[in-house]
Amino acid sequence: MTAFRFAVLSRGFLVAVVLFFPEVACAQDPAIGLSAEIIVHVRDAAGESLAVPAVVKLSQSNGIPRGQASTRSGGEAVFFNLSVGNYVIEVTAPGYKTARADANLMSPVPLHIEVNLIRDASQQVDATPSGPPILAPKAQQELSKGLDALHKNELKEAQLHLEEANRLVPTNPEILHLLGVLYARMDDLPHAQSVLEKALQVDPHHRRSLSALGVVLSNEAKYAEAIPKLEEALKLKDDSYETHWALARAYYHQKVFSDACVQARLALTLSQGKDPEIRLVLAQALVSSVEKTKTIEERHGFLRDPPEGNPETLR
């Protein structure tokens, strides 16, 4: 009885330690304020304004796109009406390597970000920017309205505009990805899975669709299917905490406890303590990992020094 009480107390102590370790801090709510803007200056390696048009994409750190713009004269692209928070900028241009930059919008004032592109000798320069084609004005208008409604969590309004954008351009992976995110928020996971799979049929390396599909599959308890999608998204430099968090849960339910611990720790660091459930899964994974190791050691000890008695009774 004493040994059993000690084991229960030890497990509880380990869970408590993980749940309350001090480096977890609450982050500022990214939904505060809608008056900031990010101005992206696209330069070449010498620091001069880029001579060819570039496509600039802006996403929140959780992978939700906030818009796409082509550079104006002077190599600038401007994104208006943004919330305070963390963003990721991706710039593509013909003849140049894709570049990414982080933007930490800490106050509702204009933030200037400079992105320098490096020549890609393997590409033949032409007049068409790489990445998805720039949308026709009507489709772009519907997409922008859908994005704005999605950001405000006005899901019915977002559905109206995004489905119309998809009707106008049915094979655009960005629109399909956003529809998948929308349906997931509406708890229509089968529909979300179907749309995200279509996005990956158009572009098998669409990083945000891989991540979103992995999250949806994990939420559907399809953990074995979710893991390769989430792992591929991470290989493509997806570093949102939601991707690591979904992968941690998938690993945990597949009893890959050591990998679950690694991914949960990464999710906890990237989320800055926003999601308390991450700490619980980390605690459970750590406890399960310790118990699994202890069981293996006990089995090895049993094989080295089997107890005395009738062998038939030990099977």
C-alpha positions in Angstrom: 0.0 0.0 0.0 2.8 2.4 0.8 4.5 1.7 -2.6 1.1 2.3 -4.4 0.6 5.6 -2.5 4.1 6.7 -3.4 3.5 5.9 -7.1 0.3 7.9 -7.1 1.9 10.9 -5.4 4.9 10.8 -7.7 2.7 10.8 -10.8 0.7 13.7 -9.4 3.9 15.6 -8.4 5.3 15.2 -12.0 2.1 16.4 -13.6 2.0 19.4 -11.2 5.6 20.3 -11.9 5.0 20.4 -15.7 1.7 22.3 -15.4 3.2 25.1 -13.4 6.8 25.5 -14.5 7.7 29.2 -14.5 8.8 29.9 -18.0 5.1 29.9 -19.2 3.9 33.5 -19.7 0.7 34.8 -21.2 1.1 36.6 -24.5 -0.6 39.8 -25.5 -4.0 39.1 -27.2 -3.4 39.5 -31.0 -7.0 40.6 -31.5 -6.4 44.0 -29.8 -6.6 47.0 -32.2 -7.4 47.1 -35.9 -5.5 50.2 -37.0 -1.9 49.2 -37.6 -0.2 48.6 -40.9 2.9 46.8 -42.2 4.9 48.3 -45.0 7.1 45.8 -46.8 10.1 47.1 -48.7 11.4 44.5 -51.2 15.1 45.0 -52.1 17.7 43.1 -54.1 21.0 41.9 -52.6 22.6 45.3 -53.1 19.8 47.0 -51.2 18.2 48.6 -54.2 14.5 48.5 -54.9 13.6 45.4 -56.8 13.3 46.0 -60.6 10.8 43.3 -61.2 7.3 42.9 -59.7 7.1 40.8 -56.5 4.2 39.1 -54.8 4.1 39.7 -51.0 2.0 37.4 -48.8 1.2 38.2 -45.2 0.0 35.6 -42.7 -0.6 35.5 -39.0 1.9 33.4 -37.0 -0.8 30.7 -36.7 -0.9 30.3 -40.5 -4.1 32.3 -41.3 -3.4 34.5 -44.4 -4.1 38.2 -44.0 -3.6 39.2 -47.6 -1.5 39.3 -50.7 -0.2 42.3 -52.6 2.0 43.1 -55.6 4.8 45.6 -55.1 4.2 49.1 -56.3 6.8 51.4 -57.7 9.7 51.6 -55.3 9.3 47.9 -54.4 6.7 48.5 -51.6 3.6 46.5 -50.5 1.3 47.8 -47.8 -1.1 45.9 -45.6 -3.7 47.9 -43.7 -6.1 47.4 -40.8 -4.0 44.8 -39.0 -4.2 43.7 -35.4 -1.3 43.8 -33.0 0.4 40.5 -33.1 3.1 38.4 -34.8 3.1 37.9 -38.6 5.1 36.1 -41.3 5.9 37.7 -44.6 6.7 35.7 -47.7 8.0 37.3 -50.9 8.4 35.7 -54.3 9.7 37.3 -57.5 10.8 35.8 -60.9 14.5 35.0 -60.9 14.8 35.3 -57.2 14.7 32.9 -54.3 11.7 33.0 -52.0 12.4 35.0 -48.9 10.6 35.1 -45.5 10.6 37.5 -42.7 8.9 37.8 -39.3 7.0 41.0 -38.3 6.2 41.7 -34.7 3.6 44.3 -34.7 3.7 45.5 -31.1 1.7 48.7 -31.3 -0.9 50.3 -33.7 1.7 52.3 -35.6 3.1 51.6 -39.1 5.8 48.9 -39.1 8.4 49.0 -41.9 10.0 45.6 -42.8 12.8 45.3 -45.4 13.2 42.0 -47.3 16.2 41.4 -49.5 15.9 38.9 -52.3 18.8 36.8 -53.6 19.2 35.8 -57.3 18.3 32.2 -58.1 20.5 31.0 -60.9 18.3 27.9 -61.5 15.3 30.1 -62.5 14.8 31.6 -65.9 13.6 35.2 -65.5 10.2 35.9 -67.1 7.5 38.4 -66.6 5.3 36.2 -64.4 5.8 36.1 -60.7 6.1 32.7 -59.1 3.5 31.3 -56.8 -0.3 31.4 -57.3 -1.5 33.7 -60.0 -2.8 37.2 -59.0 -6.5 37.0 -58.9 -9.0 38.9 -61.1 -10.4 42.0 -59.3 -13.8 40.4 -58.5 -12.2 37.2 -57.0 -9.7 39.3 -55.1 -12.5 41.5 -53.7 -14.4 38.5 -52.5 -11.2 37.0 -51.0 -10.4 40.2 -49.2 -13.9 40.4 -47.7 -13.8 36.8 -46.7 -10.4 37.3 -45.0 -11.7 40.3 -43.1 -14.8 38.5 -41.9 -12.8 35.4 -41.0 -10.4 37.6 -38.9 -13.4 39.1 -37.1 -14.9 35.6 -36.6 -17.9 36.5 -38.6 -18.1 33.0 -40.0 -21.4 33.1 -42.0 -20.2 36.3 -43.7 -16.8 34.8 -44.4 -18.5 31.7 -45.9 -20.5 33.8 -48.2 -17.5 35.6 -49.7 -15.0 32.7 -49.7 -17.4 30.3 -51.4 -18.1 33.0 -54.0 -14.3 33.4 -54.5 -14.0 29.7 -54.9 -16.8 29.6 -57.4 -14.9 32.2 -59.5 -11.5 30.5 -59.1 -12.1 26.8 -58.1 -8.5 25.7 -58.3 -6.7 28.4 -56.2 -5.0 26.7 -53.3 -5.0 29.9 -51.1 -8.8 30.1 -51.4 -9.3 26.4 -50.8 -7.0 26.6 -47.8 -9.1 29.5 -46.3 -12.3 27.6 -46.9 -10.8 24.6 -45.1 -9.9 26.9 -42.1 -13.4 28.3 -42.2 -15.2 24.9 -42.2 -12.9 23.7 -39.4 -13.9 26.8 -37.3 -17.5 25.9 -38.0 -16.9 22.4 -36.7 -17.6 20.9 -40.2 -14.5 18.7 -40.1 -15.4 16.3 -43.0 -16.0 19.3 -45.3 -12.8 21.0 -44.1 -10.8 17.8 -44.8 -12.3 17.5 -48.3 -11.5 21.1 -49.3 -7.9 21.0 -47.9 -7.3 17.7 -49.8 -8.4 19.5 -52.9 -5.9 22.3 -52.2 -3.1 19.8 -51.9 -4.1 18.2 -55.2 -3.5 21.6 -56.8 -0.3 22.2 -54.8 1.1 19.2 -52.9 3.6 21.4 -51.1 1.1 24.1 -49.9 2.5 24.5 -46.4 -0.5 26.0 -44.7 -2.9 23.4 -46.3 -0.7 20.6 -45.0 -0.7 22.0 -41.6 -4.4 22.7 -41.5 -5.2 19.3 -42.9 -3.0 17.7 -40.2 -4.8 19.7 -37.5 -8.2 18.7 -38.9 -7.3 15.0 -39.1 -5.9 15.2 -35.5 -9.2 16.7 -34.3 -11.0 13.9 -36.1 -8.9 11.4 -34.1 -7.2 10.2 -37.3 -3.8 10.5 -35.7 -1.9 8.1 -38.0 -3.1 10.1 -41.0 -2.4 13.4 -39.4 1.3 12.7 -38.5 2.8 12.7 -42.0 0.9 15.8 -43.0 2.1 17.7 -40.0 5.6 16.4 -40.3 5.7 17.5 -44.0 4.4 21.0 -43.0 7.3 21.3 -40.5 9.8 20.3 -43.2 8.4 23.2 -45.3 9.3 25.6 -42.4 5.8 25.9 -40.9 6.6 27.1 -37.3 3.1 27.9 -35.9 2.4 26.5 -32.5 -0.8 24.9 -33.7 1.1 22.6 -36.0 3.5 21.5 -33.2 0.5 21.2 -30.8 -1.5 19.0 -33.2 1.6 16.8 -33.8 2.2 16.5 -30.1 -1.4 15.2 -29.6 -1.1 12.8 -32.5 2.2 11.4 -31.2 0.7 11.0 -27.8 -2.3 9.1 -28.9 0.0 6.9 -31.1 2.0 6.3 -27.9 5.2 7.9 -29.3 5.7 9.7 -26.0 9.2 11.0 -26.4 8.3 12.8 -29.7 5.1 14.0 -28.1 7.2 15.7 -25.4 9.4 17.4 -27.9 6.5 18.8 -29.9 4.6 19.8 -26.8 7.6 21.8 -25.5 8.0 23.5 -28.9 4.2 24.4 -29.0 4.4 25.7 -25.4 7.3 27.9 -26.2 5.8 29.3 -29.5 2.4 29.8 -28.0 3.9 31.7 -25.0 1.4 30.0 -22.7 -1.7 30.8 -24.7 -3.1 27.3 -24.6 -3.1 25.7 -21.1 -4.0 22.3 -22.6 -0.5 22.0 -24.0 0.9 21.8 -20.5 -1.5 19.0 -19.7 -0.5 16.9 -22.7 3.2 17.6 -22.0 2.7 16.4 -18.4 0.8 13.2 -19.6 3.4 12.5 -22.2 6.3 12.9 -19.7 4.5 10.6 -17.1 3.7 8.0 -19.8 7.3 8.2 -21.1 8.7 7.6 -17.6 6.3 4.8 -16.9 7.1 3.1 -20.3 10.8 3.3 -19.5 10.2 1.9 -16.0 8.2 -1.0 -17.5 10.9 -1.8 -20.0 13.5 -1.8 -17.2 11.3 -4.1 -15.1 11.0 -6.5 -18.0 14.7 -6.6 -18.5 15.2 -7.2 -14.8 12.7 -10.1 -14.9 14.6 -11.7 -17.8 17.9 -11.3 -16.0 16.6 -12.6 -12.6 13.4 -14.5 -13.1 11.5 -15.3 -9.8 11.6 -18.8 -8.4 8.6 -21.0 -9.0 6.9 -23.1 -11.5 7.7 -21.6 -15.0 4.1 -22.3 -16.1 2.7 -20.0 -13.5 5.1 -17.1 -14.7 3.7 -17.0 -18.2 
